Amino acid sequence: MPLLLLIETSTRTCSVGLSDGDRMVALREDHSTDYSHSSLLTVFIEEVMTSAAVQSADISAVAVSSGPGSYTGLRIGVSAAKGFAYARDIPLIAVDTLRALAAMALNGVTESTGNKKPTGGGETLCRLQQPARASTGNKKPTGGGEDTLYRLQQPAQASTGNKKTAAGDDTLLCPMIDARRMEVYYALFRKDRSRVQETRAQVVDSHTFASLLQKHRILFFGDGAGKCQAVIDSPNALFLQHIFPSAKGMMQEADEKFRAGNFVDMAYFEPFYLKDFVAGKPKVKGLYG
């Protein structure tokens, strides 16, 4: 099995993992809000290698989250990935950040499920939060903003007999990354991770998803989803909690691309920023007179 080094720095999360096929061998990540990627990333790489008792020569390829996301975070991650891959003369793999985030939701990788295990039949438990005025049919809502467990059917084991699940065939996944103010980066995926709508930057209002929500149930998640909850008012809008970019979500796509030989050109690859970088004025007294 190929041993892959996974690097995710597209948001405030700094996450590094070592994967062997569909198995996470070692993982180190930080979710603090101070964006310390530049000081943490190389330390985390060393720590996961030490934890797994492997040498750099044992690693087959480096996979890096390619964006969209934080401009600085992406630059740090890609620079480290390129440096490691170049030094070892191994391939570089680009993993779509939003698709990896969708994989996190599909795999039920969420801290809020605690010790609860998947219930079988292709379902995993995720934590969701419904809009305050969400209609729940004959079932009384649990209250505005309270969270509840949600059964998410995975495509690989879709057989559940005649029982319908909340995540039917018309359910779409909408991973969102915060782009500041009311803007988010998002895309839409089906449960097989196929893309329904291309990645875009969007200022979200009550009309953004209105037409889609008439036809589909949509699961919103990621660090950009919370601020959209107040303006998206539909019984078909469900918000999964505690799902953020992580090396864990990169495993499947990275492994698929490695086996297919789908690598990027190390010299010319750049992250997918989606928007041009706009530098803020440095907060240094006297610098601008």
C-alpha positions in Angstrom: 0.0 0.0 0.0 1.3 3.5 -0.8 2.0 5.7 2.3 0.8 9.2 1.6 1.6 12.4 3.5 -1.6 14.5 3.7 -1.4 18.3 4.3 -4.5 20.5 5.0 -4.0 24.2 5.7 -6.8 25.9 3.8 -8.6 27.2 6.8 -7.8 27.9 10.5 -7.3 24.1 10.9 -3.7 22.9 10.5 -4.0 19.2 9.8 -1.3 16.6 8.8 -1.8 12.9 8.4 -0.2 9.7 7.1 -2.5 7.4 5.2 -2.1 3.8 4.0 -5.0 3.2 1.5 -8.2 3.9 3.5 -6.4 3.7 6.9 -5.2 6.7 8.8 -1.8 5.7 10.2 -1.1 8.9 12.1 -2.8 12.3 12.5 -1.9 15.6 14.1 -4.1 18.7 13.9 -4.8 22.0 15.5 -8.1 23.9 15.4 -7.1 27.1 17.2 -8.1 30.5 15.7 -4.7 32.1 15.6 -3.6 30.6 12.2 -0.2 29.3 13.4 0.3 27.1 10.3 3.8 28.5 9.6 5.1 27.4 13.1 3.0 24.2 13.4 3.1 22.5 10.0 6.7 21.2 9.8 6.4 20.2 13.5 3.3 18.2 12.8 4.9 16.5 9.8 7.8 15.4 12.0 5.4 14.3 14.7 3.2 12.1 12.5 6.3 10.4 11.0 7.7 9.8 14.5 4.3 8.5 15.7 4.1 6.1 12.7 7.8 5.1 13.1 8.5 5.9 9.4 11.2 7.7 7.6 10.8 10.3 4.8 12.0 7.6 2.4 9.0 5.5 3.2 6.5 8.1 1.9 5.2 7.5 -1.6 3.7 10.9 -2.4 2.5 14.1 -0.8 -1.1 15.2 -1.1 -2.0 18.8 -0.3 -5.4 20.6 0.0 -5.5 22.8 -3.1 -8.3 25.3 -2.1 -10.2 27.4 -2.1 -9.5 28.9 1.3 -7.2 31.2 3.2 -4.6 32.7 0.8 -1.8 32.5 3.4 -2.8 29.1 4.6 -2.9 27.6 1.2 0.5 29.1 0.3 2.1 27.7 3.5 0.6 24.2 2.8 1.6 24.1 -0.8 5.1 25.4 -0.2 5.7 22.7 2.4 4.2 20.0 0.2 6.4 21.0 -2.7 9.5 21.2 -0.6 9.0 17.7 0.8 8.0 16.2 -2.5 11.0 17.8 -4.4 13.5 16.8 -1.8 12.4 13.2 -1.9 11.7 13.2 -5.7 8.1 11.9 -5.1 4.8 12.9 -6.8 2.6 15.8 -5.6 -1.2 15.3 -5.5 -3.7 18.1 -5.4 -6.9 17.4 -3.4 -10.0 19.6 -3.9 -10.7 21.2 -0.5 -14.4 21.3 -0.8 -14.7 17.7 -2.1 -12.5 16.5 0.8 -14.9 18.4 3.2 -17.8 16.6 1.6 -16.0 13.3 2.2 -15.8 14.3 5.9 -19.6 14.6 6.1 -20.1 11.4 4.1 -17.8 9.4 6.4 -19.5 10.8 9.5 -16.2 12.1 10.7 -17.5 14.5 13.4 -16.5 15.2 17.0 -20.1 15.6 18.2 -21.0 12.0 17.8 -18.7 11.1 20.7 -18.4 7.4 21.1 -21.4 6.5 19.1 -20.7 4.1 16.3 -22.4 3.9 12.9 -25.7 2.1 13.1 -25.1 -0.2 10.1 -27.0 -0.4 6.9 -24.8 2.2 5.3 -25.8 4.9 7.8 -23.6 7.1 10.0 -24.6 9.5 12.7 -23.9 13.2 12.3 -24.9 16.2 14.3 -27.2 18.7 12.7 -28.9 21.9 13.6 -32.1 22.9 12.0 -33.2 26.5 11.2 -35.2 28.0 14.0 -38.5 27.8 12.1 -37.9 24.6 10.2 -41.0 22.5 9.6 -40.7 18.9 10.8 -44.1 17.6 9.6 -46.0 15.8 12.4 -42.9 15.6 14.6 -42.5 18.5 17.0 -39.2 20.4 16.5 -36.7 20.2 19.3 -36.5 24.0 19.5 -34.8 26.8 17.6 -31.2 26.0 17.0 -31.1 22.7 19.0 -29.1 20.0 17.5 -30.2 16.4 16.9 -28.6 13.2 15.4 -29.1 12.7 11.7 -28.7 9.5 9.8 -26.6 10.0 6.7 -26.8 7.2 4.2 -23.5 6.5 2.5 -23.5 5.6 -1.3 -21.3 2.5 -1.0 -24.0 0.8 1.2 -27.2 2.4 0.1 -29.4 -0.6 0.7 -31.7 0.1 3.7 -34.7 -2.1 2.7 -37.9 -0.3 2.2 -37.2 2.2 4.9 -36.6 5.7 3.7 -33.8 7.7 5.2 -33.6 11.5 5.8 -30.8 11.7 3.2 -32.7 10.4 0.2 -31.4 10.3 -3.4 -32.2 14.0 -3.9 -30.0 15.1 -1.0 -27.1 17.4 -1.9 -24.0 18.2 0.1 -22.9 21.8 0.4 -19.5 22.2 2.0 -18.8 25.9 2.9 -15.6 27.7 3.7 -15.7 31.1 5.3 -14.6 33.9 3.0 -15.3 36.7 5.5 -18.3 38.9 6.0 -21.3 37.1 4.5 -19.3 35.5 1.7 -18.5 31.9 1.5 -16.7 29.5 -0.9 -19.0 26.6 -1.7 -19.8 23.8 -4.2 -22.6 21.2 -4.4 -22.0 17.5 -4.5 -24.0 14.3 -4.7 -23.4 11.5 -2.2 -21.0 9.8 -4.6 -18.9 13.0 -4.4 -19.7 13.9 -8.0 -20.0 17.6 -8.5 -23.4 19.2 -9.1 -22.3 22.9 -9.1 -18.8 24.3 -9.6 -16.9 26.1 -6.8 -17.9 29.7 -6.4 -17.6 32.6 -4.1 -21.0 33.8 -3.0 -22.5 36.4 -0.7 -25.3 34.3 0.8 -28.8 35.7 1.3 -32.3 34.2 1.6 -32.6 33.7 -2.2 -29.2 32.0 -2.8 -30.4 28.4 -2.5 -34.2 29.0 -2.7 -34.9 27.2 -6.0 -32.6 24.2 -5.1 -34.2 23.9 -1.7 -37.6 23.5 -3.3 -36.4 20.3 -5.0 -33.6 19.0 -2.8 -32.7 18.6 0.8 -29.3 20.2 1.3 -26.8 19.5 4.0 -24.7 22.6 4.8 -21.5 22.2 6.8 -18.0 23.7 7.2 -16.8 26.8 8.9 -18.8 29.0 6.5 -22.2 27.3 7.2 -22.9 28.7 10.6 -23.3 32.4 9.5 -25.6 31.3 6.7 -28.0 29.6 9.0 -29.8 32.8 10.0 -30.7 33.7 6.3 -31.5 30.2 5.0 -35.0 29.4 6.2 -36.2 26.1 4.7 -37.3 22.8 6.1 -35.0 21.2 3.5 -31.9 23.0 4.8 -30.0 21.0 7.4 -26.8 22.1 9.1 -24.2 19.6 10.1 -22.0 20.7 13.1 -18.3 20.2 13.8 -17.3 19.2 10.3 -14.2 21.1 9.1 -11.3 20.5 6.7 -9.0 17.7 7.9 -6.4 15.4 6.5 -9.0 12.7 7.3 -11.2 13.9 4.4 -8.3 13.8 1.9 -7.6 10.1 2.2 -9.9 8.7 -0.5 -9.2 11.2 -3.2 -5.5 11.2 -2.6 -5.4 7.4 -2.8 -7.5 7.3 -6.0 -5.3 9.9 -7.6 -2.1 8.1 -6.6 -3.3 4.8 -8.1 -4.4 6.6 -11.3 -1.1 8.5 -11.6 -3.0 11.8 -11.4 -0.2 14.1 -10.2 0.4 17.8 -10.6 3.4 19.5 -12.1 5.5 20.5 -9.0 7.0 23.5 -10.8 3.9 25.1 -12.0 1.1 24.0 -9.6 -0.5 26.8 -7.6 -3.4 26.7 -5.1 -7.0 27.4 -6.3 -7.5 30.8 -4.6 -10.7 31.6 -6.4 -10.3 35.3 -5.6 -7.4 37.7 -6.0 -5.4 38.3 -2.9 -6.1 41.7 -1.3 -3.5 42.8 1.2 -4.6 44.7 4.3 -2.9 47.7 5.7 -0.2 46.6 8.1 -0.9 47.6 11.7 2.5 49.2 12.3 2.4 52.6 13.9 3.9 55.3 11.7 4.3 53.1 8.7 2.0 55.2 6.5 2.7 58.6 8.0 
